[in-house]
Amino acid sequence: MSRTLVVEQSAIDTKGGAVAEELANIGVVGLAAMGASLARNLAHHGNTVAVYNRHYSRTETLINEHGDEGKFIPSKTLEEFVASLAKPRTAIIMVKAGDPTDQMINALADLMEPGDIIVDAGNAYFKDTIRREKAIRARGLHFVGCGVSGGEEGALKGPSMMPGGTEESWKTLGPILKTISAQAEGEPCVTHIGSDGAGHFVKMVHNGIEYADMQLISESYDLMRRGLGLSVDELADVFAEWNKGDLDSYLIEITAEVLRHKDAKTGKPFLDIVVDRAGMKGTGTWTVQTALSLGTPVTGIGEAVFARGLSSEADLRAEAQTKGLAGPEPEGAFSAIAADPEERAAFIEDVRQALYASKIVAYAQGFNEIEEGAKEYNWKIDLGAVARIWRGGCIIRAKFLNRISDAYDSGEQFGSLLFDPFFKAAVEGAQASWRRVVARAAEAGIPVPVFSSSLAYYDGLRSKRLPAALIQGQRDFFGAHTYGRVDEPGVFHTLWAEPGRKEIKQA
């Protein structure tokens, strides 16, 4: 429905027209797809929403197309926008990451007063959020980095939200965000994550887990399509069936839909006309870089990031085709299994089990990174609460997040989700299938980097001794990097160049 645009400091009301001098309790800056959807969501839940966009045409579009959905106060200038907000003024910015975000934060801060709140709901790097929060706090304002997951649809219908910032800012923001977030089993999918950059840190790891989850699903697809020769429609049926059990999740659900889709132009399966090059926006890379700096392995996430990178090496892959790199052909390696219905069904079940076990590893590694990040940056993060808010609205929402929440809420102390009784039993029950899938993939020449690295991580955890002793011996030989002994405390170095190679204790 088209509506007349009202520019003054008054709200557009769906029932009574303009309401003079009414102030907004929340504002949104940046009205591209995500910002406009979030503003509409806020209006749907009884908020009076101030809206501003650098290009006023987007503000006009929002009001003209959706102005009858609630109360909006549009502004042509940032000064008008700030003036239209009730105190403490609360503004959510949804603008391009990087310099545009810094510029908008500073512009808003110049117009605001102590106690006002600026919320960055974009995908910001958490160290930028820490820097921004420190600078804004020095000016007497509150700055909140808020992770938002669910895409445009989630922003409109209910996302999972991960706000950081101060406890004081949460008192104002919390009641608003609880009304617009997704709901899972009657609970809002939002919680105060922790101080300064904690919210964006947790969102970063969420996205890293998402990378691993998507790559695992793709590896499963590849094994069954190239190996078993299943059609996309048969594969859609497989994923739809998997979505009824332990793997029940948003990503498995949409995988079945994507597989069923046919290209309108050619009539071919949609996947067959899509270039096999996966894009990245940086959060997966940040997750791996941060894990490296924290010294915590996220091997599944790392391999998922590298797999996307390899998919984008178009020239290198084309050259590999011309060079004819030798290796087995999947169809031949799987021919006996593909020809026997019982064997084929058994292998599909093996893939399902391997996917489930590897998925558990990805989440375990992700939650370990959150735990280590909390220690490093002095955040108090409730891991059980994180699992609960990921049950709805977000991209990685899945049935087994309830189990993760139960594990962290149980009061039991464990270093990894893999040690929790439920997940330990699940992985142990799946590991025979997992090993068969990795072995069969290697024999067939089908790359399964996340399946493989997840299994290697599991086996690394369960190994009484690792070959790191040899690495440390090599490091001491060429660089005098020292080593520890298994039979006494202290730090030692062997004088490798001297006769008899005498060992000395350095501490």
N, C-alpha and C positions, 0 to 999 in steps of 0.2 A: 504493500500500500504506500502511495506517495503522500508525504506530509509537508506542510510548510515549515521551513527552517526557522527556529527561534534562536537568536544569537545573544540576547541579553542575559544577564545573570539571573536566569529563572529556569526552572525545570520544565521539561516537556513531559506532561502527564498523559497517560493513555486515555484517561476518562475525563479529566477536567481542563485540558489545554494547559496554558502557561500558569505556573504558580509563582507569583511574584516573590522575589527575595529569598527563595528557598536555596539553601546551600547543600552541596553534595557531601555525603559522608565518605566517599571514595572517588578517586579519579584514575583515569587510564590515559597515558601518553603513548602515542604510536598506534595507529588504527589499521595496520595491515591485517592479514588473515588472523593471526593469533590474538593481536590486541583487540580487534573488533569483536572477535568471538568471546573473549574474556569480559569485555565491557557489557555485551549482551547478557552473558551469564550472570553478572553482578546485578544488572537491571531486573532480570527474571526473578531474583530472590529478594526483592523489596528494597534494594539499595538505590539511592539517588546518585547517579554516576556522572561526574564531570568528564568530558572527553576532549582531547586535543590531538591534532596531528599537524606536523610542519607544513604539509600541503593540505589546505583547507578542503579541497575537493573530497578527500577521504572522509572527513568529518561529515560533509554534506551527504555523501553516499550512505554512511551509517544511519544518519537521522532519517533520510528520505526512505530508505528501505526497511529500517527496523525501529524507527522512532516510536511505533505503537506498542513495543514490547515492554516498556517500563519507563522510568524517569531518567532523562538525560539532560545535562546542561552542556551544550556545545560552546566552545570558545575559539575565536580566531587567533588569539595571541596567548602566549604562555602566561603573561601577566593576568589576563582575564581568567585563565584556567585556575591559577593559584588563588585568585580572589574568590572563586566560586566554591572553594573547599571549606568545610567546617573544621574548626580546630579540635584536636590536633590534625592538621592537614595531612592527608595520606594519599600519596600518588604512586601508582604502579606504572613503571616504564617498560614498554615493549618495543624497543628500537634496536637497530643493528648493533651487533656486538663490537667492542673495540672503542675507537675514538668517538663515534657517535654516542655511545653510552656515557662515556666520561663527560662529553660536552653537555648532554642533557642533564646529567646529575648536577653538574656545576651550575647550570642555568637555573634549575629548580632551587638549589640550595641558596642561590643569591636572592631569591624571592621569598624564601620561607623563613620561619622563626624557630627559635629553640623549642624542641619537643615535637616538631613536625617529623613526618616519616616518609622516606623515599624507598620504594621497593623496586629492585631490579628483578623482573621475572623472566629475563632472557637466559640463554645458555651461556653464562659467563664462566670464565676460568676462575676457580675458587681463590687463587692468589690475588687476582685483580679485585675480587670482592673483599678480601681482607684489607688490601690497600685502600679501597674506596671507603670501607666502613671506618677505618682509622681516621681518614681525612674528614669525613662527614661528622664523626663523633666530636672531633676537635672544634667543630662549628656549632655544637650543641644540638645537632639533629640526630635522628635515628636513621641508619641505613640497613636495609634488609635484602640480602641475596636470597631469592626464592626460586628453587628449582620447580619447574612445572612440566609434568609428563602427560602425554595423551594426545598431542598434536592439536590441530584445529578443532576436531570434533570433541576432544577432551576439554579443551578450553571453553567450549560452548556448553557442553552437557555435563561436565564434571570431571576435572583432572585430578591426578594425584599431585599434591603440593608439598614442597619441602622447604619451608622458610627457615632462615637463620636469624641473625640479629639479636637484639636484647630482649630480655623477659618483659620489659616495659612496653616495647613495641608490639610484642605478641598479645598483650592485653587488649590493644586496640584492633590488631589485625585478626587475631584468632577467631572471634565470633563471626567476622565477615567471611573469612576463608572457609570456615566449617560449613557455612551455608551453601557455598558454590562448588565445593570439592565433590568428587565421586563418593558414593556410599558403598561400603562393603559390610554385609551382615549387620546393618544398622549403625555402623560407625563411620565417621567422616575420614576420608583418606588424606588427612593433613595432620601434622603435629609440629611443634616447635623442635627443630633438629638440634640446635645449639647456637653458640655465639658466632659472630662475624661471618666467616665463609663456610660454616658447616653445611648449610643448606645446599649451596652449589657444589660442595664436595660430594655429598651424598648423591645428588643428581648426576654428577659426572660418573660415579661408579655404577649407578643405575644404567646409564647409557653404555658403559663398558660391558656389563652383563648382557645387555641387549645385543651387542655385537656378537658375543659368543653364542648366545641363544639362536640368533638368526643364522650364523654360520653352521651350527650343528644341524639345524633343520635343512639347510641347503646341502650339507654333506649327506644327510639321510636321503634326500631327494635324488642326489646324483648316484648314490649306490644302487637305488632301486630302479632308476630310469636307465642309466648306462649299463649297469650290471645285469639286472633282472629283465630289462627291456619292457618295463611297465609303461603303459600310456599315461598321459597326464590325467585322464579321467579316472583310470584305475588308481593312480597315486592320490587323487583328490579323495577318493573313497577311503584309502588307507589313513590319510591324515584326519579325515572326519571321524573315523572310528577311533583313532588314537585320542581325539579330543574328548572322548567319553570317559576316559580313565585317568591314570596318574599324570598324563601329559596335558590334561585340560588346561588350556591357556589361550590368551588372545592371539599370540603368534601362530600357534597351531591352527586355530580357527580360521584366521585369514589366509593361511597357507592353502587350505582346501579351496577357499574362494578364488584365490589367484590361479591355482591350477585348473579350475573349471572354466575360467574366463577364456573366451575366443576372441581373436582380433576381428573387429568389424570390417576392416578393409580387405583382409585376405581370407578370413575364415579359418586361419591356422590357430593352433594353441597360442595364447598370448605370450607365454614364455619363449616360444620359438622365434618371435619377432623382436624380442628385447635384447639389446646388446649386453653381453655378459661382462659388464664392467660396473662394479659396485662403488658408489660414491661415499664420501666421508665428510663430516663437518668439523671434526677435531676432538670431540669428547672421548672417543675411544682411544685416540692417541694420547690425550691428556691422562686417561686412566692408567695406561701402561707406563708413561713417563713418570707419573707420580709414584706408582708402585715400585719402579726401579729406584727412585730416590728414597723410598721408605724401606727398601730391602725386602719387600714382600712379593713372592711370585704370584703372578696372575697369568699363568701360561696359556690358558684357554682364551682369555681375552686378547692376549698378545698375538696368538696365532690367528685369531679372527681379524685383527687389524692388518696383519701382514697378508692374509688371504685377500682382503680387499685391495691392498696395494698391488699384489701380483695380478689380480684381475684387471687392473688399470695399466699394466705394462704392455700395452698393445703391440708396440714395435718388437719388444723382446719376445713376446709369445708368437708373433708372426714369423720371426726369424727362426724360432725353435721348430715351427712347422716346416719351413723350407729346409732346415738342416736334417730333418727326419730323425730326431732323437729316438733311440731304440727303447723299447719297453713292451710289456704285454698288452694285448687288446682286451678290454673288459668283457666283451661279449664271449670271447673264447674261454676266459677264466671262469665265467659264471654259467657256461652253457649247460652243464649237468644240473646245476641247481635250478636254472630257469626252466628246464624241460620237465621237471618233476614238481607237480603241484604241492605235494607235501613238503618237499625240500624248500620250495619257494616260500611257502607260508612260514616255515620255520625260520628262514633267513630274515623275512620281514619282521618277525617277532624279535630276532636278535638285534636288528637295527633299532627297534623301539626301545629295547632294554639298554642298548648302548647310548642312545639319545638321552634317556632318563638319567643314567649314571653320570654322563658327561655334563648334563645340565646341573646336577647337584654339585659337581666339582666347580663349575663356573660361579654358582651362587656362593659356595663356600669360600672361594678365593676372593670374590667381591666383598663379602662381609668381613673377611680378614683384613682387606685393605681399609675398609671403613674403621675397623677397630684400631689399626696401626695409625691411621690418620688422626683419629681422636686423641691418641696418646701424644703424637707429635705436636698437635696444635692446641692441646688442652681443651678439647671439646668433651662435653658430657652427652654422648649419643646413646640413646636407648635402641639397641639393635632389634629388639622385639617390636618396638613401635614402628621402626623403619619397615620391617616385613609387613606389618598390618596395613600401613598406608599404601603399600605397593599391591595390595589385593584388588584394587579397583582403580579405574581411570588411566593407569599408566600402561605403557607398551609391554612391559614384562609381567603384567598381572597373570597369576597362575594359581591353580588350585593348591599347590603344595606350599605356598607362602604361609598358609595357616600353620603348617607343620614347622616351618622355620620360626614363626612367631612363638609357637608353643615351646620350641627348643630353647630359645633365648629367655622366655618368661619362666622356665621351669626352676630357675635358681641353681641349676647344675653348672659347674664350671668346666668348660671345654675349650680347647684351642682352635677347633675347627668344627664346622657343621658335620664333617665326615665322622666325627667321634660321637655325635649324638646317637642314641640307640636306634631311633627310627631310620635316620639316613645311613647309618653304618649297615644296618640290615638290608636296606634297599640296594646299596651299592654292592654289598657282598652277594646278594641274590642275582644281580645283573652282570657280575664281572665275567662269568664264563661266556655269555653272549657278547659282551664288550670286547673280549679278547678275540673271539672268532671274527667279529666285524673288522677290527683293525688288521688282523692277519690276512683275511680275505681281500681287503682293500689293497694292501701292499702287494699281494700276489697278482691282483688284477690291474694294478697301475692306476687306481683311482685315488687321488689325494684326499686324505681326511685329516688335515692338520689339527683340528680341535679335538676330534675323537682321540687321535694318537697322543697329543700332548697332555690331555686330561688323564688318560690311562697312565702315562709315564709319571705324571705328578702323583697319582694314587700309589703307584709302585715305589716312587721315591719316598713317600711318607712311611710306607710299611717296611722299607729296607733297614735292617739293623745297622749296616755300614754302607756308606756311599763312596764312590771313587774320588771324592774330594780330597782324601788323604794324599793321593798321588799328585793332584793339582797343587796342594800346599807344599809337597816335597819339591816339585818343579819350581815353584815360586821362590822357595828358600834357596834353591841351587843358583838360579840366575839373578835373583834380586835381593837376597838376604831378607826376605819378608817374614821370616820366623815361622814357627809352628807350635802347637801344643802337643803334649804327650798324653796318652790314655792312662798312664800309670802314676803320674804325679802332676801337681799343679805347676803353673809357671809358663814362661815363654822361652822358647829355645831356638838356637840357630846352629847349624852344622857348618864348620869351616871346610867347605867342599874342596878348596884348592890346596889345602895342606895335607901332608902325608898323614895317614891314619884318620883323616876327616873327623877331627875332634869336635864334640858337641859342647856348646857353652850355654849356660842358663843366663838369660838376660834379665829376668825379673821373677 
